Amino acid sequence: MNASSSYNEMAGRLMVALDYPDADRAKALVQQLEGIPCYMKVGMQLFYAAGPVFVKELKAKGYSVFLDVKMHDIPNTVKGGSHSVTRLGVDMFNVHAGGGALMMQAAKAGAEAAVAETPGLAMPTIIAVTQLTSTDQDVMNNEIGIPGLVEDTVVRYASLAQQAGLHGVVASSLEVEAIRTACGKDFKTVIPGIRPAGADIGDQARVLTPGEAVRRGSHYLVVGRPITATANPRQAAEQIIEEMIQA
């Protein structure tokens, strides 16, 4: 693999979190990153503010888009939501594994129906959220009410998502190896809570550096504030990609 292909591969595994309150600020960041073939992650704050139009603009620019709205509702409602976002052309979206197998199956069915109805539309990657990276052992046990170890819960949810026909999960890098053991190396892992060495971990509880995450077998790394909150976002993104290449 040459340097260019290594760069493109790792850049394509970097998901930049556009966690902004409006489209103008997100567009300014996208412009600064122009030419870097990364994924763009559109979360709830931006999607609720800018809506489907902004997603379509990203797609028109050639970006892959991860719509991070974490659907969690009764199966029929999630099926409808899945149908809508698939028709929007997103490349990836997520649901909460805690909604159960029937809900996750409904998400897949909604996407499949949209693809069947729309010539040329590709099936998106559908992933399930296991435990948020802001959730630590104490919160999971004593506030959410799930007993046992975080890793055990994550692996159980990952296995359930795989059985429901989904393509992967959102988890911490700390659980990637256990997920690979349980679900195989091709089951996708999307990893938030990535912090370069020396960076502020903010509200994250379970974090690793980009290099550590790649070495553990993570497929996609979600990075927000270490890129978006810096004086030079492009340089920060390039440094993260380089660390991924060197892993």
GIMONOR-V76046 format. One record per residue. PSI is psi in radians with two decimals (none if undefined). D_FIRST is the distance of its C-alpha to the first C-alpha in whole Angstrom. Layout:
psi->PSI d_first->D_FIRST
psi->PSI d_first->D_FIRST
This chain:
psi->2.20 d_first->0
psi->3.03 d_first->4
psi->-0.69 d_first->7
psi->-0.76 d_first->8
psi->-0.60 d_first->6
psi->-0.74 d_first->6
psi->-0.86 d_first->10
psi->-0.66 d_first->11
psi->-0.85 d_first->10
psi->-0.64 d_first->12
psi->-0.63 d_first->14
psi->-0.23 d_first->15
psi->-0.08 d_first->16
psi->2.17 d_first->18
psi->1.99 d_first->22
psi->2.12 d_first->24
psi->1.94 d_first->28
psi->1.23 d_first->30
psi->1.32 d_first->33
psi->2.73 d_first->36
psi->-0.12 d_first->39
psi->2.85 d_first->39
psi->-0.61 d_first->37
psi->-0.79 d_first->38
psi->-0.64 d_first->36
psi->-0.74 d_first->33
psi->-0.62 d_first->33
psi->-0.71 d_first->33
psi->-0.78 d_first->30
psi->-0.70 d_first->28
psi->-0.68 d_first->29
psi->-0.47 d_first->28
psi->0.13 d_first->24
psi->2.31 d_first->24
psi->-0.29 d_first->20
psi->2.05 d_first->19
psi->0.96 d_first->17
psi->2.92 d_first->19
psi->2.63 d_first->21
psi->2.23 d_first->25
psi->2.12 d_first->27
psi->1.99 d_first->31
psi->-3.00 d_first->33
psi->-0.77 d_first->37
psi->-0.87 d_first->38
psi->-0.70 d_first->36
psi->-0.69 d_first->37
psi->-0.49 d_first->40
psi->-0.75 d_first->41
psi->-0.40 d_first->39
psi->-2.95 d_first->39
psi->-0.52 d_first->37
psi->-0.73 d_first->37
psi->-0.70 d_first->34
psi->-0.76 d_first->32
psi->-0.61 d_first->32
psi->-0.71 d_first->32
psi->-0.76 d_first->29
psi->-0.68 d_first->28
psi->-0.49 d_first->29
psi->-0.08 d_first->27
psi->0.12 d_first->24
psi->2.56 d_first->23
psi->2.46 d_first->22
psi->2.22 d_first->26
psi->1.96 d_first->26
psi->1.89 d_first->30
psi->1.34 d_first->31
psi->0.01 d_first->35
psi->1.11 d_first->35
psi->2.40 d_first->38
psi->1.72 d_first->41
psi->-3.02 d_first->44
psi->2.66 d_first->46
psi->-0.74 d_first->43
psi->-0.66 d_first->45
psi->-0.73 d_first->44
psi->-0.64 d_first->41
psi->-0.76 d_first->40
psi->-0.72 d_first->42
psi->-0.72 d_first->39
psi->-0.74 d_first->36
psi->-0.78 d_first->38
psi->-0.83 d_first->38
psi->-0.50 d_first->35
psi->-0.75 d_first->33
psi->-0.43 d_first->35
psi->-0.36 d_first->34
psi->0.26 d_first->30
psi->2.66 d_first->29
psi->-0.39 d_first->25
psi->2.51 d_first->26
psi->2.96 d_first->30
psi->2.78 d_first->31
psi->2.91 d_first->35
psi->2.17 d_first->36
psi->-0.47 d_first->36
psi->-0.20 d_first->40
psi->-0.21 d_first->41
psi->2.94 d_first->41
psi->-0.76 d_first->39
psi->-0.67 d_first->42
psi->-0.75 d_first->40
psi->-0.68 d_first->37
psi->-0.65 d_first->38
psi->-0.65 d_first->39
psi->-0.78 d_first->36
psi->-0.74 d_first->34
psi->-0.69 d_first->37
psi->-0.72 d_first->38
psi->-0.75 d_first->34
psi->-0.68 d_first->35
psi->-0.73 d_first->38
psi->-0.74 d_first->36
psi->-0.72 d_first->34
psi->-0.54 d_first->36
psi->-0.28 d_first->38
psi->1.77 d_first->36
psi->2.34 d_first->34
psi->-0.11 d_first->31
psi->2.28 d_first->30
psi->2.59 d_first->27
psi->2.18 d_first->28
psi->2.78 d_first->27
psi->2.20 d_first->26
psi->2.17 d_first->29
psi->2.80 d_first->29
psi->2.40 d_first->31
psi->2.23 d_first->32
psi->-1.31 d_first->33
psi->2.38 d_first->35
psi->2.55 d_first->34
psi->-0.12 d_first->33
psi->-0.11 d_first->36
psi->2.12 d_first->38
psi->-3.10 d_first->39
psi->-0.78 d_first->41
psi->-0.77 d_first->44
psi->-0.80 d_first->43
psi->-0.76 d_first->42
psi->-0.83 d_first->45
psi->-0.32 d_first->48
psi->-0.88 d_first->47
psi->-0.55 d_first->45
psi->0.35 d_first->47
psi->2.09 d_first->44
psi->2.96 d_first->45
psi->-2.96 d_first->43
psi->2.59 d_first->39
psi->-0.80 d_first->37
psi->-0.71 d_first->34
psi->-0.71 d_first->36
psi->-0.74 d_first->37
psi->-0.80 d_first->34
psi->-0.68 d_first->33
psi->-0.78 d_first->36
psi->-0.69 d_first->35
psi->-0.76 d_first->31
psi->-0.68 d_first->33
psi->-0.73 d_first->35
psi->-0.71 d_first->33
psi->-0.75 d_first->31
psi->-0.52 d_first->34
psi->-0.08 d_first->35
psi->0.17 d_first->32
psi->2.95 d_first->30
psi->-0.20 d_first->26
psi->-2.95 d_first->26
psi->2.79 d_first->28
psi->2.25 d_first->28
psi->3.09 d_first->29
psi->2.64 d_first->28
psi->-0.45 d_first->25
psi->-0.37 d_first->28
psi->0.00 d_first->28
psi->-0.79 d_first->25
psi->-0.68 d_first->25
psi->-0.65 d_first->28
psi->-0.74 d_first->27
psi->-0.68 d_first->24
psi->-0.73 d_first->27
psi->-0.63 d_first->29
psi->-0.10 d_first->27
psi->2.75 d_first->24
psi->-0.31 d_first->20
psi->-0.20 d_first->20
psi->2.11 d_first->23
psi->2.45 d_first->22
psi->2.13 d_first->23
psi->2.11 d_first->24
psi->1.86 d_first->24
psi->-3.02 d_first->27
psi->0.52 d_first->28
psi->2.23 d_first->25
psi->2.07 d_first->27
psi->2.72 d_first->25
psi->2.27 d_first->27
psi->-0.10 d_first->30
psi->2.70 d_first->30
psi->2.27 d_first->34
psi->-0.16 d_first->33
psi->-2.27 d_first->36
psi->0.24 d_first->37
psi->2.55 d_first->34
psi->-0.51 d_first->35
psi->1.70 d_first->32
psi->2.76 d_first->29
psi->2.90 d_first->26
psi->2.85 d_first->24
psi->-0.75 d_first->20
psi->-0.76 d_first->18
psi->-0.70 d_first->21
psi->-0.75 d_first->21
psi->-0.75 d_first->17
psi->-0.51 d_first->17
psi->-0.11 d_first->20
psi->0.26 d_first->18
psi->2.42 d_first->19
psi->-0.80 d_first->18
psi->2.44 d_first->19
psi->2.18 d_first->21
psi->2.11 d_first->24
psi->2.20 d_first->25
psi->-1.59 d_first->28
psi->-0.61 d_first->30
psi->-0.28 d_first->28
psi->-0.92 d_first->27
psi->-0.42 d_first->30
psi->0.20 d_first->32
psi->2.85 d_first->31
psi->-0.48 d_first->32
psi->1.43 d_first->29
psi->-0.66 d_first->27
psi->-0.79 d_first->24
psi->-0.71 d_first->24
psi->-0.75 d_first->24
psi->-0.75 d_first->21
psi->-0.69 d_first->19
psi->-0.68 d_first->20
psi->-0.76 d_first->19
psi->-0.73 d_first->16
psi->-0.70 d_first->15
psi->-0.64 d_first->17
psi->-0.71 d_first->15
psi->-0.70 d_first->11
psi->-0.16 d_first->13
psi->none d_first->15
